[in-house]
Amino acid sequence: MMQMVDNGEHPGPRILHQSWKTHELPAHFEKWSKAWRKYHGDDWL
């Protein structure tokens, strides 16, 4: 699996788990979340 990653291949879906105590993203994390998605791309769930 590490060889796949080293070659730029992805062995499965890319999923970032984020959790909070409520279903809404706290306002002070919105900037961080948008920056992360911009840097890592839209192929993450």
HTML snippet that shows the backbone in 3Dmol.js (N, CA, C, O; Angstrom):
<script src="https://3Dmol.org/build/3Dmol-min.js"></script>
<div id="view" style="width:600px;height:400px;position:relative"></div>
<script>
const pdb = `
ATOM      1  N   MET A   1       0.825  -1.189   0.000  1.00  0.00           N
ATOM      2  CA  MET A   1       0.000   0.000   0.000  1.00  0.00           C
ATOM      3  C   MET A   1       0.872   1.257   0.000  1.00  0.00           C
ATOM      4  O   MET A   1       0.549   2.230  -0.681  1.00  0.00           O
ATOM      5  N   MET A   2       1.958   1.246   0.746  1.00  0.00           N
ATOM      6  CA  MET A   2       2.819   2.432   0.788  1.00  0.00           C
ATOM      7  C   MET A   2       3.434   2.703  -0.578  1.00  0.00           C
ATOM      8  O   MET A   2       3.652   3.864  -0.927  1.00  0.00           O
ATOM      9  N   GLN A   3       3.718   1.669  -1.358  1.00  0.00           N
ATOM     10  CA  GLN A   3       4.263   1.874  -2.701  1.00  0.00           C
ATOM     11  C   GLN A   3       3.226   2.577  -3.578  1.00  0.00           C
ATOM     12  O   GLN A   3       3.584   3.432  -4.388  1.00  0.00           O
ATOM     13  N   MET A   4       1.951   2.228  -3.424  1.00  0.00           N
ATOM     14  CA  MET A   4       0.886   2.901  -4.174  1.00  0.00           C
ATOM     15  C   MET A   4       0.864   4.384  -3.830  1.00  0.00           C
ATOM     16  O   MET A   4       0.768   5.227  -4.721  1.00  0.00           O
ATOM     17  N   VAL A   5       0.950   4.701  -2.569  1.00  0.00           N
ATOM     18  CA  VAL A   5       0.946   6.097  -2.126  1.00  0.00           C
ATOM     19  C   VAL A   5       2.169   6.824  -2.664  1.00  0.00           C
ATOM     20  O   VAL A   5       2.063   7.958  -3.130  1.00  0.00           O
ATOM     21  N   ASP A   6       3.332   6.177  -2.605  1.00  0.00           N
ATOM     22  CA  ASP A   6       4.559   6.778  -3.130  1.00  0.00           C
ATOM     23  C   ASP A   6       4.463   7.059  -4.631  1.00  0.00           C
ATOM     24  O   ASP A   6       5.066   8.012  -5.125  1.00  0.00           O
ATOM     25  N   ASN A   7       3.709   6.237  -5.353  1.00  0.00           N
ATOM     26  CA  ASN A   7       3.523   6.410  -6.797  1.00  0.00           C
ATOM     27  C   ASN A   7       2.400   7.377  -7.138  1.00  0.00           C
ATOM     28  O   ASN A   7       2.101   7.586  -8.314  1.00  0.00           O
ATOM     29  N   GLY A   8       1.775   7.969  -6.127  1.00  0.00           N
ATOM     30  CA  GLY A   8       0.691   8.901  -6.364  1.00  0.00           C
ATOM     31  C   GLY A   8      -0.660   8.231  -6.548  1.00  0.00           C
ATOM     32  O   GLY A   8      -1.637   8.893  -6.898  1.00  0.00           O
ATOM     33  N   GLU A   9      -0.727   6.927  -6.318  1.00  0.00           N
ATOM     34  CA  GLU A   9      -1.976   6.189  -6.427  1.00  0.00           C
ATOM     35  C   GLU A   9      -2.666   6.172  -5.066  1.00  0.00           C
ATOM     36  O   GLU A   9      -2.027   6.345  -4.029  1.00  0.00           O
ATOM     37  N   HIS A  10      -3.967   5.963  -5.088  1.00  0.00           N
ATOM     38  CA  HIS A  10      -4.729   5.964  -3.840  1.00  0.00           C
ATOM     39  C   HIS A  10      -5.438   4.619  -3.676  1.00  0.00           C
ATOM     40  O   HIS A  10      -6.262   4.257  -4.516  1.00  0.00           O
ATOM     41  N   PRO A  11      -5.136   3.881  -2.622  1.00  0.00           N
ATOM     42  CA  PRO A  11      -5.702   2.543  -2.445  1.00  0.00           C
ATOM     43  C   PRO A  11      -7.181   2.535  -2.071  1.00  0.00           C
ATOM     44  O   PRO A  11      -7.794   1.468  -2.039  1.00  0.00           O
ATOM     45  N   GLY A  12      -7.751   3.657  -1.796  1.00  0.00           N
ATOM     46  CA  GLY A  12      -9.160   3.710  -1.416  1.00  0.00           C
ATOM     47  C   GLY A  12      -9.623   5.144  -1.368  1.00  0.00           C
ATOM     48  O   GLY A  12      -8.870   6.054  -1.715  1.00  0.00           O
ATOM     49  N   PRO A  13     -10.862   5.359  -0.940  1.00  0.00           N
ATOM     50  CA  PRO A  13     -11.359   6.737  -0.876  1.00  0.00           C
ATOM     51  C   PRO A  13     -10.605   7.537   0.181  1.00  0.00           C
ATOM     52  O   PRO A  13     -10.194   7.011   1.215  1.00  0.00           O
ATOM     53  N   ARG A  14     -10.440   8.813  -0.109  1.00  0.00           N
ATOM     54  CA  ARG A  14      -9.790   9.714   0.837  1.00  0.00           C
ATOM     55  C   ARG A  14     -10.892  10.350   1.669  1.00  0.00           C
ATOM     56  O   ARG A  14     -11.741  11.077   1.153  1.00  0.00           O
ATOM     57  N   ILE A  15     -10.866  10.069   2.944  1.00  0.00           N
ATOM     58  CA  ILE A  15     -11.908  10.564   3.833  1.00  0.00           C
ATOM     59  C   ILE A  15     -11.250  11.261   5.017  1.00  0.00           C
ATOM     60  O   ILE A  15     -10.410  10.681   5.705  1.00  0.00           O
ATOM     61  N   LEU A  16     -11.639  12.500   5.244  1.00  0.00           N
ATOM     62  CA  LEU A  16     -11.187  13.237   6.421  1.00  0.00           C
ATOM     63  C   LEU A  16     -12.360  13.283   7.395  1.00  0.00           C
ATOM     64  O   LEU A  16     -13.436  13.780   7.060  1.00  0.00           O
ATOM     65  N   HIS A  17     -12.150  12.772   8.579  1.00  0.00           N
ATOM     66  CA  HIS A  17     -13.210  12.774   9.582  1.00  0.00           C
ATOM     67  C   HIS A  17     -13.049  14.006  10.468  1.00  0.00           C
ATOM     68  O   HIS A  17     -11.993  14.231  11.060  1.00  0.00           O
ATOM     69  N   GLN A  18     -14.096  14.783  10.545  1.00  0.00           N
ATOM     70  CA  GLN A  18     -14.134  15.943  11.433  1.00  0.00           C
ATOM     71  C   GLN A  18     -15.368  15.778  12.306  1.00  0.00           C
ATOM     72  O   GLN A  18     -16.427  15.385  11.816  1.00  0.00           O
ATOM     73  N   SER A  19     -15.245  16.066  13.558  1.00  0.00           N
ATOM     74  CA  SER A  19     -16.419  15.928  14.421  1.00  0.00           C
ATOM     75  C   SER A  19     -16.488  17.074  15.433  1.00  0.00           C
ATOM     76  O   SER A  19     -15.473  17.585  15.906  1.00  0.00           O
ATOM     77  N   TRP A  20     -17.699  17.443  15.733  1.00  0.00           N
ATOM     78  CA  TRP A  20     -17.993  18.456  16.735  1.00  0.00           C
ATOM     79  C   TRP A  20     -19.155  17.965  17.566  1.00  0.00           C
ATOM     80  O   TRP A  20     -19.766  16.948  17.235  1.00  0.00           O
ATOM     81  N   LYS A  21     -19.467  18.655  18.621  1.00  0.00           N
ATOM     82  CA  LYS A  21     -20.564  18.243  19.495  1.00  0.00           C
ATOM     83  C   LYS A  21     -21.927  18.492  18.867  1.00  0.00           C
ATOM     84  O   LYS A  21     -22.925  17.920  19.305  1.00  0.00           O
ATOM     85  N   THR A  22     -21.979  19.340  17.844  1.00  0.00           N
ATOM     86  CA  THR A  22     -23.238  19.627  17.161  1.00  0.00           C
ATOM     87  C   THR A  22     -23.079  19.273  15.683  1.00  0.00           C
ATOM     88  O   THR A  22     -21.995  18.872  15.260  1.00  0.00           O
ATOM     89  N   HIS A  23     -24.135  19.415  14.902  1.00  0.00           N
ATOM     90  CA  HIS A  23     -24.079  19.121  13.469  1.00  0.00           C
ATOM     91  C   HIS A  23     -23.575  20.297  12.643  1.00  0.00           C
ATOM     92  O   HIS A  23     -23.418  20.169  11.429  1.00  0.00           O
ATOM     93  N   GLU A  24     -23.323  21.420  13.265  1.00  0.00           N
ATOM     94  CA  GLU A  24     -22.870  22.607  12.547  1.00  0.00           C
ATOM     95  C   GLU A  24     -21.399  22.877  12.824  1.00  0.00           C
ATOM     96  O   GLU A  24     -20.913  22.727  13.945  1.00  0.00           O
ATOM     97  N   LEU A  25     -20.706  23.280  11.762  1.00  0.00           N
ATOM     98  CA  LEU A  25     -19.293  23.630  11.883  1.00  0.00           C
ATOM     99  C   LEU A  25     -19.178  24.957  12.632  1.00  0.00           C
ATOM    100  O   LEU A  25     -19.776  25.947  12.210  1.00  0.00           O
ATOM    101  N   PRO A  26     -18.424  25.004  13.732  1.00  0.00           N
ATOM    102  CA  PRO A  26     -18.244  26.267  14.440  1.00  0.00           C
ATOM    103  C   PRO A  26     -17.618  27.323  13.522  1.00  0.00           C
ATOM    104  O   PRO A  26     -16.728  27.011  12.731  1.00  0.00           O
ATOM    105  N   ALA A  27     -18.073  28.534  13.627  1.00  0.00           N
ATOM    106  CA  ALA A  27     -17.640  29.623  12.739  1.00  0.00           C
ATOM    107  C   ALA A  27     -16.120  29.790  12.721  1.00  0.00           C
ATOM    108  O   ALA A  27     -15.542  30.056  11.667  1.00  0.00           O
ATOM    109  N   HIS A  28     -15.470  29.637  13.871  1.00  0.00           N
ATOM    110  CA  HIS A  28     -14.022  29.857  13.905  1.00  0.00           C
ATOM    111  C   HIS A  28     -13.234  28.732  13.225  1.00  0.00           C
ATOM    112  O   HIS A  28     -12.027  28.876  13.030  1.00  0.00           O
ATOM    113  N   PHE A  29     -13.880  27.615  12.856  1.00  0.00           N
ATOM    114  CA  PHE A  29     -13.216  26.549  12.106  1.00  0.00           C
ATOM    115  C   PHE A  29     -13.503  26.618  10.605  1.00  0.00           C
ATOM    116  O   PHE A  29     -12.895  25.872   9.837  1.00  0.00           O
ATOM    117  N   GLU A  30     -14.397  27.478  10.177  1.00  0.00           N
ATOM    118  CA  GLU A  30     -14.769  27.578   8.769  1.00  0.00           C
ATOM    119  C   GLU A  30     -13.558  27.912   7.888  1.00  0.00           C
ATOM    120  O   GLU A  30     -13.369  27.297   6.838  1.00  0.00           O
ATOM    121  N   LYS A  31     -12.750  28.867   8.306  1.00  0.00           N
ATOM    122  CA  LYS A  31     -11.570  29.263   7.533  1.00  0.00           C
ATOM    123  C   LYS A  31     -10.594  28.089   7.413  1.00  0.00           C
ATOM    124  O   LYS A  31     -10.062  27.841   6.331  1.00  0.00           O
ATOM    125  N   TRP A  32     -10.358  27.380   8.487  1.00  0.00           N
ATOM    126  CA  TRP A  32      -9.470  26.225   8.482  1.00  0.00           C
ATOM    127  C   TRP A  32      -9.995  25.146   7.542  1.00  0.00           C
ATOM    128  O   TRP A  32      -9.226  24.577   6.768  1.00  0.00           O
ATOM    129  N   SER A  33     -11.270  24.863   7.597  1.00  0.00           N
ATOM    130  CA  SER A  33     -11.867  23.826   6.777  1.00  0.00           C
ATOM    131  C   SER A  33     -11.775  24.164   5.286  1.00  0.00           C
ATOM    132  O   SER A  33     -11.446  23.297   4.476  1.00  0.00           O
ATOM    133  N   LYS A  34     -12.056  25.388   4.926  1.00  0.00           N
ATOM    134  CA  LYS A  34     -11.973  25.815   3.527  1.00  0.00           C
ATOM    135  C   LYS A  34     -10.530  25.765   3.022  1.00  0.00           C
ATOM    136  O   LYS A  34     -10.284  25.342   1.893  1.00  0.00           O
ATOM    137  N   ALA A  35      -9.584  26.191   3.845  1.00  0.00           N
ATOM    138  CA  ALA A  35      -8.171  26.174   3.455  1.00  0.00           C
ATOM    139  C   ALA A  35      -7.692  24.735   3.246  1.00  0.00           C
ATOM    140  O   ALA A  35      -6.939  24.464   2.312  1.00  0.00           O
ATOM    141  N   TRP A  36      -8.121  23.824   4.102  1.00  0.00           N
ATOM    142  CA  TRP A  36      -7.725  22.424   3.981  1.00  0.00           C
ATOM    143  C   TRP A  36      -8.236  21.853   2.662  1.00  0.00           C
ATOM    144  O   TRP A  36      -7.489  21.192   1.940  1.00  0.00           O
ATOM    145  N   ARG A  37      -9.511  22.108   2.343  1.00  0.00           N
ATOM    146  CA  ARG A  37     -10.089  21.604   1.093  1.00  0.00           C
ATOM    147  C   ARG A  37      -9.393  22.217  -0.120  1.00  0.00           C
ATOM    148  O   ARG A  37      -9.181  21.525  -1.116  1.00  0.00           O
ATOM    149  N   LYS A  38      -9.035  23.493  -0.056  1.00  0.00           N
ATOM    150  CA  LYS A  38      -8.356  24.159  -1.171  1.00  0.00           C
ATOM    151  C   LYS A  38      -6.974  23.543  -1.385  1.00  0.00           C
ATOM    152  O   LYS A  38      -6.576  23.309  -2.526  1.00  0.00           O
ATOM    153  N   TYR A  39      -6.255  23.285  -0.327  1.00  0.00           N
ATOM    154  CA  TYR A  39      -4.905  22.735  -0.419  1.00  0.00           C
ATOM    155  C   TYR A  39      -4.900  21.277  -0.888  1.00  0.00           C
ATOM    156  O   TYR A  39      -4.065  20.891  -1.706  1.00  0.00           O
ATOM    157  N   HIS A  40      -5.832  20.465  -0.371  1.00  0.00           N
ATOM    158  CA  HIS A  40      -5.826  19.032  -0.647  1.00  0.00           C
ATOM    159  C   HIS A  40      -6.712  18.617  -1.812  1.00  0.00           C
ATOM    160  O   HIS A  40      -6.599  17.482  -2.275  1.00  0.00           O
ATOM    161  N   GLY A  41      -7.581  19.479  -2.300  1.00  0.00           N
ATOM    162  CA  GLY A  41      -8.390  19.146  -3.469  1.00  0.00           C
ATOM    163  C   GLY A  41      -9.754  18.586  -3.134  1.00  0.00           C
ATOM    164  O   GLY A  41     -10.080  18.297  -1.983  1.00  0.00           O
ATOM    165  N   ASP A  42     -10.540  18.446  -4.192  1.00  0.00           N
ATOM    166  CA  ASP A  42     -11.928  18.017  -4.039  1.00  0.00           C
ATOM    167  C   ASP A  42     -12.107  16.506  -4.056  1.00  0.00           C
ATOM    168  O   ASP A  42     -13.239  16.025  -3.990  1.00  0.00           O
ATOM    169  N   ASP A  43     -11.013  15.740  -4.144  1.00  0.00           N
ATOM    170  CA  ASP A  43     -11.170  14.290  -4.175  1.00  0.00           C
ATOM    171  C   ASP A  43     -11.279  13.684  -2.774  1.00  0.00           C
ATOM    172  O   ASP A  43     -11.296  12.463  -2.620  1.00  0.00           O
ATOM    173  N   TRP A  44     -11.351  14.533  -1.772  1.00  0.00           N
ATOM    174  CA  TRP A  44     -11.556  14.077  -0.392  1.00  0.00           C
ATOM    175  C   TRP A  44     -13.020  14.208  -0.017  1.00  0.00           C
ATOM    176  O   TRP A  44     -13.707  15.133  -0.449  1.00  0.00           O
ATOM    177  N   LEU A  45     -13.483  13.276   0.789  1.00  0.00           N
ATOM    178  CA  LEU A  45     -14.832  13.337   1.339  1.00  0.00           C
ATOM    179  C   LEU A  45     -14.769  13.825   2.762  1.00  0.00           C
ATOM    180  O   LEU A  45     -15.803  13.951   3.417  1.00  0.00           O
TER     181      LEU A  45
END
`;
const viewer = $3Dmol.createViewer("view");
viewer.addModel(pdb, "pdb");
viewer.setStyle({}, {cartoon: {color: "spectrum"}});
viewer.zoomTo();
viewer.render();
</script>
